[in-house]
């Protein structure tokens, strides 16, 4: 059972120095290897305290130099904001530096503040993503990149340093809509899902991916990679209270950063699904939605988390897990205790249970 750690580089308390956020997340990432986690991931975000990580590949190169075996994942590179040649070149360099540990996660982006700051029309995001993905995948596999445009007209060039091994099996796309699912299957990349609701409410989307994959390719899809906020504590009341406090903080930042209460999604090409979500959010209320978001997270005592992971396997079959240990202004020391407790008292049992079920015949659904 693959279990990784994702870092968001957000700041809730504006009196906390930005340097302290970056250093704290980096220290936890380096700690993740001796604790036994399989991978570390970093987001890409710009301009606001919701999250600031302008170059996750550069950051992963630093983590690579401080570690020996842990996987190094982009969660994700937002492709419409980046030139495909530069993405492929930096990933190949990271893979060379780390001895083949790079994991390529890609996404499309949502927030207007980021598109506008990076001077990219938000309405072009889907077509830019669809154009960039095959260019980058081909470059990672062959060492050569080219594109016919219209956004990335690229003469054929050989990239140096070139590939040291295939990226097949270590490429992911953040996907929640049908369009994103279709694109993932078309390009033969795995799906990463950031959990806003309990997984039993998302099975329909996951089944769409699994079934479309089987219809398109003559093999089985890779397990869905679930990305969830996590807080682990020996006291169940403390675990619940702290998760609600910090996840609600994070949720309010999320709503503000993405302007989820706005009406602009209805006229924003490629984001019609978000217009429906914005309407549902206004109807339900931000506070209630925040509590629902907290309920979907992984929190509790070690035993409660083991039971939740068993339940997730009942619902999904095989899956990969990436946990976010720090969010909504949670102090680094508190996040570290949670990360350690999860590693020491949850992971060993959860992995044994998971592997035993797989050996007994459970399959990806």
HUNOR-V444557 format. One record per backbone hydrogen bond with DSSP energy under -0.5 kcal/mol. CO is the residue of the C=O (numbers start at 1). NH is the residue of the N-H. If there is no record, write none. Layout:
co = [CO:CO]
nh = [NH:NH]
//
This chain:
co = [2:3:3:4:5:6:7:9:12:13:17:18:19:20:21:22:23:24:25:26:27:28:29:30:30:31:32:32:33:38:39:40:41:42:45:48:49:51:53:55:56:57:58:59:60:61:62:63:63:64:71:71:72:73:73:76:77:77:78:79:83:84:85:86:87:88:89:90:91:92:93:94:95:95:96:101:103:103:104:105:106:107:111:111:112:113:114:115:116:121:122:124:125:126:127:128:129:130:131:132:133:134:135:136:137:138:138:139:143:145:147:152:152:153:154:157:167:170:171:172:173:173:177:178:179:180:181:182:183:184:185:190:191:192:193:193:198:199:202:202:203:204:205:206:207:208:209:210:211:212:213:217:224:224:225:226:226:227:228:229:231:234:235:236:237:238:239:240:241:242:243:244:245:246:247:248:249:250:251:252:253:254:255:255:259:263:264:265:267:268:271:271:272:273:274:275:276:277:278:279:280:281:285:286:287:288:289:290:291:292:293:294:297:298:300:301:302:303:304:305:306:307:308:309:310:311:312:313:316:318:320:321:322:323:323:324:327:331:332:333:334:335:336:337:338:339:340:341:342:342:343:346:347:348:349:350:351:352:353:354:355:356:357:358]
nh = [321:38:39:323:41:325:43:52:14:16:21:22:23:24:25:26:27:28:29:30:31:32:33:33:34:35:36:37:36:71:5:73:7:75:53:51:11:48:45:59:60:61:62:63:64:65:66:66:67:67:40:73:103:42:75:78:79:107:81:82:87:88:89:90:91:92:93:94:95:96:97:98:99:100:99:72:74:105:172:77:174:79:114:115:116:117:118:120:119:124:125:128:129:130:131:132:133:134:135:136:137:138:139:140:141:142:144:143:159:157:154:149:154:155:147:145:170:104:190:106:175:192:181:182:183:184:185:186:187:189:188:173:225:175:195:227:201:202:205:206:207:208:209:210:211:212:213:214:215:216:217:219:226:320:193:228:322:195:324:298:300:236:239:240:241:242:243:244:245:246:247:248:249:250:251:252:253:254:255:256:257:258:259:260:262:266:267:268:269:271:274:275:276:277:278:279:280:281:282:283:284:285:289:290:291:292:293:294:295:296:297:297:299:231:233:305:306:307:308:309:310:311:312:313:314:315:316:317:365:224:226:4:228:6:325:230:330:335:336:337:338:339:340:341:342:343:344:345:346:347:348:350:351:352:353:354:355:356:357:358:359:360:362:361]
//
